[in-house]
Amino acid sequence: MTKDIEAPPGEIVDAGDLVMALGHYSGTSLATGDPTRTRFVHVWRSRNGVPGHFETVLDTRTMVAAT
């Protein structure tokens, strides 16, 4: 688990009804107090401009190492 989590996107890819944001979660490990950084991709799917689905994909190895 982490605290003080930030997730600024580094890049946004617009493909019409599909939008992806690439970036890093960063925060502080509750277990060790060390800083953590985990790569993510957020995926939004919409139909006629209305968001209908959100998915996040992340590097679980770095998340597990922070616990």
C-alpha positions as CSV (number, residue, x, y, z in Angstrom):
1,M,0.0,0.0,0.0
2,T,1.1,3.5,-0.6
3,K,0.1,7.0,0.6
4,D,0.3,10.4,-1.1
5,I,-0.4,8.9,-4.5
6,E,-0.1,11.0,-7.6
7,A,-0.9,9.9,-11.1
8,P,-0.1,12.6,-13.7
9,P,-0.4,11.4,-17.3
10,G,2.8,11.7,-19.3
11,E,1.1,11.2,-22.6
12,I,-2.5,11.1,-23.8
13,V,-3.4,9.2,-27.0
14,D,-6.7,10.1,-28.6
15,A,-8.0,7.5,-31.0
16,G,-11.6,8.6,-31.4
17,D,-13.8,6.5,-29.1
18,L,-10.7,5.2,-27.4
19,V,-8.5,7.4,-25.3
20,M,-5.4,6.2,-23.4
21,A,-3.3,8.0,-20.8
22,L,0.2,6.8,-20.0
23,G,2.1,7.8,-16.9
24,H,3.3,6.7,-13.5
25,Y,1.7,6.4,-10.1
26,S,4.0,7.7,-7.5
27,G,3.7,7.8,-3.7
28,T,5.3,6.5,-0.5
29,S,5.3,2.9,0.6
30,L,3.4,2.4,3.9
31,A,5.6,-0.6,4.7
32,T,9.0,1.0,4.2
33,G,8.5,4.8,3.9
34,D,10.4,4.6,0.6
35,P,9.2,6.4,-2.5
36,T,7.4,4.2,-5.1
37,R,6.8,4.6,-8.8
38,T,4.6,2.3,-11.0
39,R,3.9,2.6,-14.7
40,F,0.2,2.8,-15.7
41,V,-2.1,2.9,-18.8
42,H,-5.6,4.3,-18.3
43,V,-8.0,3.4,-21.1
44,W,-11.4,5.2,-21.6
45,R,-13.9,3.9,-24.2
46,S,-16.8,6.0,-25.2
47,R,-19.7,5.9,-27.6
48,N,-21.0,9.1,-29.2
49,G,-18.8,11.1,-26.8
50,V,-20.3,9.5,-23.7
51,P,-17.7,7.5,-21.5
52,G,-18.9,4.0,-20.9
53,H,-15.8,2.1,-19.8
54,F,-12.7,2.7,-17.8
55,E,-9.8,0.3,-17.3
56,T,-6.4,0.7,-15.7
57,V,-3.4,-1.5,-16.4
58,L,-0.3,-1.2,-14.2
59,D,3.0,-2.9,-13.4
60,T,2.0,-5.1,-10.5
61,R,5.6,-6.1,-9.7
62,T,6.4,-2.6,-8.5
63,M,3.1,-2.3,-6.6
64,V,3.8,-5.6,-4.8
65,A,7.3,-4.5,-4.0
66,A,6.0,-1.4,-2.2
67,T,3.9,-3.5,0.3
